[in-house]
Amino acid sequence: MDLKQLEYFIRVAELGSFTRASDVIDIAQPALSRQVRQLEVELRQNLLVRNGRGVVTTDAGKRLLEHGRGILHQVERAREDMSLMRDALAGRVAVGLPPSVAGVLTVPLVRAVRERLPDAALSITENLSTAMQESLLTGRLDIALLYNPQPSPDVDSETVLEEDLFLVSATKGTGPARRGAPLALHQLAEQQLVIPTRPNAIRMLVEAELAAIGRRPQIALEIDGVPAILALVADGAGHAVLSRNAVTLAGRSQRYAIRPIVKPGLRSRLALATSSQRPVTRTQRAMGELLRELVQQHLGANAMADAAQKR
């Protein structure tokens, strides 16, 4: 498979147009069409279908697009790994962050990379942990922060933060999120919950822990996104299960009361993950160290306070 043809196909598929792709790549449209067609002939699959507005990918094209992005990403990694110029911490690093973490760490991470890794190129993807774990396997991500990652021989992970989860309810208080009386896990099954859809990490954790004691959650609403969940909780639609960080960092925490979940408690793990199938570059290691540092700096204080209150 010709890498240049693969790159051309990806550009056309992403832009949805041979015309736009030829402008971006700076290649004549007939030559671009010929290269993509040669790729289709080699693979014995139609990859693109023309319509009145441009082109769309076929099922085979969608699958190749997913593979192709990972292939080109790894080719770029190989070039960087072979380059020893200046012995600098250089090259592109693709980092994945869960939505609740991305809102807190994106700006500090970009600032830290500019200051401490000026020759590195940073790419940030925001997605659910399950999707990002798959992206580590396909090579689209180099490093990811994952909530409660599923054990896999293909992924190396290290827990960088553990957070207690709380039942979050509406309140008319005027101070920071107030900590109420503990709630036993079996009582959680009696609460109407506003909770993300599967396969969100907290949703899966709540269901698994309740199932372990023979109970099921009562789902009032399925909503993805912490801000939307908290807005609905404040409006009286139900209760949420979130970390204290999620509540305080969302702002207007005085609108909520939080109750620890106990017997047993619910704890969420945030792990720094990489693929075990590919070598980790020096730049990626440095990026991992930055992420560890920033997680502790921006998320660790509340987790430590919660742990201290248990003792």
C-alpha positions, 0 to 999 in steps of 0.5 A, a space after each residue: 500500500 502506497 503511503 502517499 495514496 493513503 494520505 490522499 484518500 484520507 484528505 479527500 475523505 475528511 474534506 468530503 471533496 476532491 476539489 477541496 483536497 486538491 487545493 489543500 494538498 496542492 496537487 491537480 485534481 485529475 492526478 489526485 483522483 487517479 491516485 485514489 482510484 489506484 488505491 481502490 483497485 489495489 484493495 479491490 474496494 470502492 472507498 468513496 462515492 460521489 454525490 452532488 455535494 462531493 464524496 462520502 466514504 463507503 463502509 470499506 472507506 470508513 474502515 480504511 479511514 480509521 486504519 489509515 489515520 493510525 498508520 500515518 500517525 505511526 509513520 510520523 512517530 517512526 520518523 521522529 524516533 529515528 531523528 536524533 537532531 539536537 537531541 531535543 524533546 521534539 515531535 508530535 504527541 497526541 494526548 487524550 483527555 476525558 471531557 471533565 478533565 479536559 476542561 481543567 487541564 487543557 489550558 495549563 497543559 498547553 502553557 506547560 508544553 510551550 514553556 518546557 517542551 517548546 520543540 514538541 507539537 501537542 495534539 489534544 483529543 477529548 473523548 470518553 475513556 473507552 473510546 480513547 483506550 481503543 485509540 491507543 490501540 490503533 495508534 491515533 493517541 500516544 498518551 491518554 488519561 483514562 477513568 477506570 481503564 479496562 485491564 488489557 495486555 495491550 495498554 500500560 496504565 498507571 493510576 495518577 489519581 483516586 477520587 471518592 464519588 459522592 451523591 450530588 443533590 440540589 441545595 439552596 446553600 450559599 457556600 461551597 458544596 456542602 458535605 452531608 451525611 454518608 449514604 450507604 451504597 444500597 441506598 444509592 439504588 433508591 435515588 433517581 439518578 441523572 447519569 451519563 449513558 454507557 459506556 461512561 466510566 462512572 455509569 459503568 462503575 455505578 452499575 457494576 458496584 450495585 450489581 455486586 450487591 444485587 441492586 440496580 440504579 434507578 435512572 431518571 435521565 441519561 445525559 452526557 456532560 457534567 455541566 448539563 447533569 449539574 444543571 438538571 440536578 439544580 433544577 430538581 430532576 434528580 441526583 448525580 454521582 460525581 467526584 467533588 472535583 467535578 462539582 467544584 470545578 463546574 462553578 456555582 458549587 453552592 447550588 449543590 450538597 454532596 454526600 459520601 457513598 459508603 459501605 462500600 465506597 465508590 472510588 474512581 481511578 484516573 490512569 495515565 495510559 500508553 500502548 504497550 505495543 509501541 515504544 514510548 519516545 522521550 518526548 512522550 515520557 516528558 509529556 507524561 510527566 507533565 500530565 502527572 504533575 498537572 493532575 496533582 496540581 489541579 485535581 489532587 487537592 480535593 482528592 487528598 481532602 476527601 481521603 483525610 476526612 475518612 481518617 
